[in-house]
Amino acid sequence: PARELLSIKIVGRLSHVDTLDVKEGPWTPNYFDIRSFPNDLRLPSGIMPNLPNVLDKITVVRSMAAWDVVHGRAQYYIQAGHPLNLALAKEVPAIGAVVCHELSKLRKPTDSLPAFIAMNMAGNQAGLINQGFLSAEFGPMSLSIGDGPPNLAPQKGMEETLQRRWERLQQLDKTLRGGDASLDRGFGDYHEYYRGAWAIMHDPRVPEVFTITDEDKKRYGSSAVGNSLILARNLFRADAGTRFIMASHGGWDHHGNIYKEGTRNHPVLIRELDAAFTSLIKDLDAIPSKLTPGKTLLDETLVVAMSEFGRTPGPLSETRKGREHYMHVHSGMFAGGGVRRGAVVGKTDEHGGKIVDYGWSADRPIYMEDVACTIYSALGIDWTKTIENTPSGRAFHYVEPASGTKYVAFKPAQELFA
């Protein structure tokens, strides 16, 4: 199984018919330079010049679909793997928290970094879904990555003062850290945060992990998403405790002026993602595994790049020159962690509006619950598991047997794997 997961959230939804499932028409700009590749794949090489160089390392999926086309609810869905239920929203943990809860038994004494790290989630309408009813140690550390990551190491000369204050804090709140069941759970949660922060600040690996070189920054596209993926690479390479990373790339909600020059339009954003994603895949595949001779970090890391839903196929909207929300088809990219290399799963009709070949045994679209099953399965986690002792008394299923609208026999998409 894979050892860790990187989830790249393309927030607002990239247009599948302008990228991974490109469909050419009178609306298509000439600079898209659409070209054909193996497995009946066509790509706009003019705005995705780098992706063809890693097609032999990834699987493109063109048969995904969503249950919801409202950003907030759909963004919650892909973080939690569950439909939004306001009565239980504070209780339901994110997929990342469940993964870290399950993999906590593998955490080493030398692991200081948080198991779950999220980057650039400020623009997400659903917010950042946390650990729910699980322990706070499995919740996400949220980072804002712009020109570079934050400096988490103590300032020079502050070591003695910091040590003295830490020891005094332990003396003052010792009675609150003893696991007394009569005390509010928040005391223990706060202690976990403090303990985690202390470990990060005193790990000699941290300065290097949180340093981004100018050469890397340029190669990854000199963008916020590029910098976040450099940090993700550094974190997994350090093997210092981080098992689940979620990196967000926002701004894709192009209802109007989708191709307009001089704005953060679709071509601008896809060029950012193209440079960052392809550099990441190349780097992970070039870094040797610390555990298995002959394997690479990509072999150990499952990478999932997807959005919450698709965008309307065909001509652009007449008045706004954009694309609206679309739940019936969208595309994504999967790599590493045993995923097939050089594959394309699924096929749509000539307009990109209907799936004509699902490409997997369920003979239906791949929904977010199927992606959750796939993630858990790839990491060696039993996706059929249920936790009974929740605050509400309602059993928590890692994957619900039904969506928000109907019963579906969700399962891992094994066809994605070699």
Backbone hydrogen bonds, N-H to C=O, Kabsch-Sander energy under -0.5 kcal/mol:
donor,donor_aa,acceptor,acceptor_aa,energy
2,A,378,A,-3.3
3,R,300,E,-3.1
4,E,300,E,-1.5
5,L,243,R,-2.5
6,L,302,L,-2.8
7,S,5,L,-0.5
7,S,245,I,-3.3
8,I,6,L,-0.6
8,I,304,V,-3.3
9,K,7,S,-0.8
9,K,247,A,-2.4
10,I,8,I,-0.7
10,I,306,M,-2.4
11,V,9,K,-1.2
11,V,249,H,-1.3
13,R,10,I,-1.3
16,H,14,L,-0.7
18,D,15,S,-1.5
19,T,16,H,-1.2
21,D,16,H,-2.5
22,V,19,T,-1.0
22,V,42,R,-0.9
23,K,17,V,-2.4
28,T,25,G,-2.0
32,F,29,P,-1.6
33,D,30,N,-1.5
35,R,43,L,-2.5
37,F,41,L,-3.4
41,L,37,F,-1.2
41,L,38,P,-0.7
43,L,35,R,-2.2
45,S,33,D,-1.3
45,S,43,L,-1.5
46,G,32,F,-2.9
47,I,32,F,-0.6
47,I,44,P,-1.6
48,M,44,P,-1.6
53,N,50,N,-1.9
54,V,51,L,-2.2
55,L,51,L,-0.5
55,L,52,P,-0.6
57,K,54,V,-2.4
58,I,54,V,-0.6
58,I,55,L,-0.5
59,T,334,F,-3.1
60,V,343,A,-2.1
61,V,332,G,-2.8
62,R,60,V,-0.5
62,R,345,V,-3.5
64,M,330,H,-1.9
65,A,366,I,-1.8
66,A,327,M,-2.7
71,H,69,V,-0.6
74,A,70,V,-2.9
75,Q,71,H,-3.2
76,Y,72,G,-1.9
77,Y,73,R,-2.2
78,I,74,A,-1.8
79,Q,75,Q,-1.0
79,Q,76,Y,-0.6
80,A,76,Y,-2.8
81,G,77,Y,-3.1
88,L,85,N,-1.7
89,A,85,N,-1.1
91,E,88,L,-1.6
92,V,88,L,-2.0
94,A,130,N,-2.5
95,I,79,Q,-2.8
98,V,94,A,-2.0
99,V,95,I,-2.7
100,C,96,G,-2.2
101,H,97,A,-2.4
102,E,98,V,-2.5
103,L,99,V,-2.4
104,S,100,C,-0.6
104,S,101,H,-0.6
105,K,102,E,-0.6
106,L,103,L,-2.0
107,R,104,S,-1.6
111,D,108,K,-1.9
112,S,110,T,-0.6
112,S,240,A,-0.9
113,L,240,A,-2.4
117,I,244,F,-2.3
118,A,141,M,-2.6
119,M,246,M,-2.9
120,N,143,L,-2.6
124,N,121,M,-1.7
127,G,124,N,-1.6
129,I,127,G,-0.7
133,F,91,E,-2.2
134,L,131,Q,-2.2
138,F,135,S,-2.0
139,G,136,A,-1.8
141,M,116,F,-2.2
142,S,140,P,-0.6
143,L,118,A,-2.9
143,L,141,M,-0.5
145,I,143,L,-0.6
146,G,144,S,-0.7
146,G,148,G,-1.0
152,L,150,P,-0.8
158,M,155,Q,-1.9
162,L,158,M,-2.8
163,Q,159,E,-2.4
164,R,160,E,-2.3
165,R,161,T,-2.2
166,W,162,L,-2.2
167,E,163,Q,-2.3
168,R,164,R,-1.9
169,L,165,R,-2.2
170,Q,166,W,-2.0
171,Q,167,E,-1.6
172,L,168,R,-2.3
173,D,169,L,-2.2
174,K,171,Q,-0.6
176,L,173,D,-1.3
177,R,174,K,-1.5
178,G,175,T,-0.5
183,L,180,D,-1.6
187,F,184,D,-1.6
188,G,184,D,-0.6
189,D,185,R,-2.0
190,Y,186,G,-2.7
191,H,187,F,-2.0
192,E,188,G,-2.0
193,Y,189,D,-1.9
194,Y,190,Y,-2.6
195,R,191,H,-3.0
196,G,192,E,-2.5
197,A,193,Y,-2.5
198,W,194,Y,-2.6
199,A,195,R,-2.1
200,I,196,G,-2.2
201,M,197,A,-2.4
202,H,198,W,-1.0
203,D,200,I,-1.4
206,V,203,D,-1.7
209,V,205,R,-2.3
210,F,206,V,-2.7
211,T,208,E,-1.5
213,T,211,T,-0.5
217,K,213,T,-2.6
218,K,214,D,-2.2
219,R,215,E,-2.3
220,Y,216,D,-2.5
221,G,218,K,-1.3
222,S,217,K,-3.1
227,N,223,S,-2.6
228,S,224,A,-2.1
229,L,225,V,-1.9
230,I,226,G,-1.9
231,L,227,N,-2.1
232,A,228,S,-2.0
233,R,229,L,-2.3
234,N,230,I,-2.5
235,L,231,L,-2.7
236,F,232,A,-2.3
237,R,233,R,-2.5
238,A,234,N,-2.1
239,D,235,L,-0.9
240,A,235,L,-0.7
243,R,115,A,-2.5
244,F,115,A,-2.5
245,I,5,L,-2.6
246,M,117,I,-2.4
247,A,7,S,-2.5
247,A,245,I,-0.5
248,S,119,M,-2.0
249,H,9,K,-3.1
252,W,11,V,-2.0
254,H,252,W,-2.0
255,H,253,D,-1.5
257,N,320,R,-2.9
258,I,321,K,-2.3
260,K,257,N,-1.1
263,T,260,K,-0.8
265,N,263,T,-2.2
266,H,258,I,-2.2
269,L,265,N,-2.2
270,I,266,H,-2.7
271,R,267,P,-1.8
272,E,268,V,-1.7
273,L,269,L,-2.6
274,D,270,I,-2.8
275,A,271,R,-2.2
276,A,272,E,-2.2
277,F,273,L,-3.0
278,T,274,D,-1.9
279,S,275,A,-1.7
280,L,276,A,-2.1
281,I,277,F,-2.4
282,K,278,T,-2.3
283,D,279,S,-2.5
284,L,280,L,-2.9
285,D,281,I,-1.9
286,A,282,K,-0.6
286,A,283,D,-1.2
287,I,283,D,-1.0
289,S,295,K,-2.7
295,K,292,T,-2.0
297,L,284,L,-0.8
297,L,287,I,-2.7
298,L,284,L,-1.6
300,E,296,T,-0.9
301,T,297,L,-0.9
301,T,298,L,-0.5
302,L,4,E,-2.4
302,L,300,E,-0.6
303,V,301,T,-0.5
303,V,335,A,-3.2
304,V,6,L,-2.6
305,A,333,M,-2.9
306,M,8,I,-2.0
306,M,304,V,-0.5
310,G,326,Y,-2.6
312,T,324,E,-2.1
314,G,351,H,-0.6
317,S,322,G,-2.5
321,K,317,S,-2.1
323,R,254,H,-2.5
326,Y,310,G,-2.0
330,H,64,M,-1.9
332,G,61,V,-2.2
333,M,305,A,-2.5
334,F,59,T,-2.7
335,A,303,V,-2.0
336,G,57,K,-0.6
337,G,298,L,-1.9
339,V,336,G,-1.9
340,R,416,L,-3.4
342,G,55,L,-0.6
342,G,58,I,-1.4
343,A,58,I,-1.0
345,V,60,V,-3.1
347,K,357,D,-2.2
349,D,354,K,-2.4
352,G,349,D,-1.1
356,V,347,K,-2.4
357,D,347,K,-2.0
363,D,360,W,-1.8
366,I,63,S,-2.4
367,Y,365,P,-0.7
371,V,367,Y,-1.8
372,A,368,M,-2.5
373,C,369,E,-2.6
374,T,370,D,-2.4
375,I,371,V,-2.7
376,Y,372,A,-2.7
377,S,373,C,-2.7
378,A,374,T,-2.6
379,L,375,I,-1.5
380,G,377,S,-1.6
381,I,376,Y,-3.2
383,W,381,I,-1.0
385,K,382,D,-1.5
387,I,396,F,-2.7
388,E,386,T,-0.5
390,T,388,E,-2.1
393,G,390,T,-0.8
396,F,387,I,-3.1
397,H,395,A,-0.7
398,Y,385,K,-2.4
403,S,406,K,-2.7
408,V,401,P,-1.6
410,F,408,V,-1.8
414,Q,412,P,-1.6
416,L,413,A,-2.0
417,F,414,Q,-2.1
418,A,338,G,-2.3
